[in-house]
Amino acid sequence: MNLFGLFDEQKQIIKKLEQSRSRLYRLAYSWCHNRALADDLTQEALSKGIAKAGQLRDHDALDSWLFGILSNCLTDHFRRHRETVDIEAVEERFLIGGANPEDDYQQSQTVLRIRRAIAELPIGQRQVVTLVDLEELSYAEVANILEIPVGTVMSRLCRARQSLKELLLREPQAVRETANVVRIK
């Protein structure tokens, strides 16, 4: 391959990396529930990806490779800020647009319930469930990204789904009980 071919290939990889920004941000936000941190992690992952684009051997594995970099960035962040980051105290805000206010409200309540439930999961389970269920990656890809065995991915995913089910089934009951108390008073 000639020198111009290498530069052209490098440009294409960098362009694909830049196009992956929204997916990386969405995934980072689902892991940390903090917009500023998600933006920082996305920027750091893209910066590292661009700097190391020449190391990417399989261009079809670009997303897995980037998600692995993002996972490492998150781990590094928690190591650096172990005592100062309190994920439970982070306020969560989001915007959902739509044509019908009632549908928008119901959708926003559903999204909020799911996000709250995911936020209650331990970080390992949260990472696995977002990569498998939201990003639709295979168990092998997730294992590679998080640098854990496939069996661990499967067990974390099973525990995460069971916990989500319990959390989501429990929440409507608490809402009904609160509504009943309000009506009685």
C-alpha positions in Angstrom: 0.0 0.0 0.0 1.4 3.4 -0.9 1.8 6.3 1.5 -1.3 8.2 0.2 -3.4 5.1 0.7 -2.4 4.9 4.3 -3.3 8.6 4.9 -6.6 8.1 3.1 -7.4 5.1 5.3 -6.4 7.0 8.4 -8.7 9.9 7.4 -11.6 7.4 7.0 -11.0 5.9 10.4 -10.9 9.3 12.0 -14.1 10.3 10.2 -15.8 7.2 11.5 -14.5 7.9 15.0 -16.0 11.4 14.9 -19.3 10.0 13.7 -19.4 7.7 16.7 -19.6 10.6 19.1 -23.3 10.5 19.8 -23.3 6.7 20.5 -20.3 7.1 22.8 -22.0 10.0 24.6 -25.2 8.1 25.0 -23.4 5.1 26.4 -21.2 7.2 28.7 -24.3 9.0 30.0 -26.1 5.7 30.7 -23.1 4.6 32.8 -22.5 7.7 34.8 -25.8 9.7 34.7 -23.9 13.0 34.5 -23.9 15.1 31.3 -20.7 16.9 32.0 -18.8 13.7 32.9 -20.3 11.8 29.9 -19.2 14.6 27.6 -15.7 14.5 29.2 -15.5 10.7 28.9 -16.7 10.8 25.3 -14.1 13.5 24.4 -11.3 11.5 26.1 -12.3 8.3 24.4 -12.4 9.9 21.0 -9.1 11.7 21.6 -7.5 8.4 22.5 -9.2 6.6 19.6 -7.9 9.2 17.1 -4.4 9.1 18.6 -4.3 5.3 18.4 -6.3 4.8 15.2 -3.3 3.2 13.6 -3.6 0.3 16.1 -7.0 -0.7 14.9 -6.6 -3.8 12.9 -10.2 -4.8 12.2 -12.2 -1.9 11.0 -15.5 -3.8 11.5 -14.7 -3.9 15.2 -14.5 -0.1 15.5 -17.5 0.2 17.8 -16.3 -2.5 20.2 -12.8 -1.0 20.2 -14.2 2.5 21.0 -16.5 1.1 23.7 -13.5 -0.6 25.3 -11.6 2.7 25.3 -14.7 4.4 26.8 -14.9 1.8 29.5 -11.2 2.2 30.4 -11.8 6.0 30.5 -14.6 5.5 33.0 -12.5 3.2 35.1 -9.6 5.6 35.1 -12.0 8.5 36.1 -13.3 6.5 39.1 -9.8 5.7 40.1 -8.7 9.3 40.0 -11.8 10.6 41.7 -12.7 7.7 44.0 -13.5 9.9 47.0 -15.1 12.8 45.3 -17.6 11.2 42.9 -21.0 10.4 44.4 -23.1 9.0 41.5 -26.2 8.7 43.8 -26.2 12.5 44.3 -26.0 13.4 40.6 -29.2 15.1 39.4 -30.6 13.5 36.3 -32.4 15.7 33.7 -33.4 14.9 30.1 -35.5 16.3 27.3 -38.0 14.3 25.2 -39.8 15.9 22.4 -43.0 14.8 20.7 -46.3 15.8 19.3 -48.7 14.6 22.1 -48.2 16.0 25.6 -49.8 13.0 27.3 -47.7 10.5 25.3 -44.6 12.7 26.1 -45.4 12.6 29.8 -45.9 8.8 29.8 -42.8 8.2 27.8 -40.8 10.5 30.0 -42.1 8.8 33.1 -41.2 5.4 31.7 -37.7 6.6 30.7 -37.2 8.1 34.1 -38.3 4.9 35.9 -35.9 2.8 33.8 -33.1 5.2 34.2 -33.6 5.3 38.0 -33.7 1.5 38.1 -30.5 1.3 36.0 -28.8 3.9 38.2 -29.5 1.7 41.2 -27.5 -1.2 39.7 -23.8 -1.7 40.6 -21.5 -0.2 37.9 -20.5 -3.6 36.6 -24.1 -4.7 36.0 -25.0 -1.2 34.6 -22.2 -1.5 32.1 -23.2 -5.0 30.9 -26.9 -4.3 30.7 -26.3 -1.1 28.7 -23.9 -2.7 26.3 -26.0 -5.8 25.7 -29.5 -4.4 25.8 -29.1 -0.8 24.6 -26.1 -1.1 22.3 -27.0 -4.6 21.2 -23.5 -6.0 21.4 -22.7 -9.7 21.7 -21.6 -11.2 25.0 -18.1 -11.8 23.4 -17.9 -8.1 22.4 -18.9 -7.0 25.9 -16.4 -9.4 27.5 -13.7 -8.0 25.3 -14.7 -4.3 26.0 -14.8 -4.8 29.8 -11.9 -7.3 29.8 -13.9 -9.9 31.7 -14.8 -13.5 30.9 -18.0 -14.2 28.9 -19.4 -16.1 31.9 -19.1 -13.0 34.0 -20.9 -11.0 31.4 -23.7 -13.5 31.4 -24.0 -13.7 35.2 -23.9 -9.9 35.6 -26.5 -9.5 32.9 -28.8 -12.1 34.5 -28.5 -10.4 37.9 -29.0 -6.9 36.3 -32.1 -8.0 34.5 -33.5 -9.6 37.6 -32.8 -6.5 39.7 -34.3 -4.3 37.0 -37.4 -6.4 37.0 -37.8 -6.2 40.8 -37.1 -2.5 40.8 -39.6 -1.7 38.1 -42.3 -3.9 39.5 -41.8 -2.5 43.0 -42.0 1.2 41.9 -45.6 1.3 40.7 -46.8 -0.2 44.0 -45.0 2.6 45.9 -46.6 5.2 43.6 -50.1 3.7 44.2 -49.5 3.7 47.9 -48.4 7.3 47.9 -51.5 8.3 45.8 -53.8 6.5 48.2 -52.3 8.3 51.2 -52.7 11.7 49.4 -56.4 10.9 48.7 -57.1 9.9 52.3 -55.8 13.2 53.7 
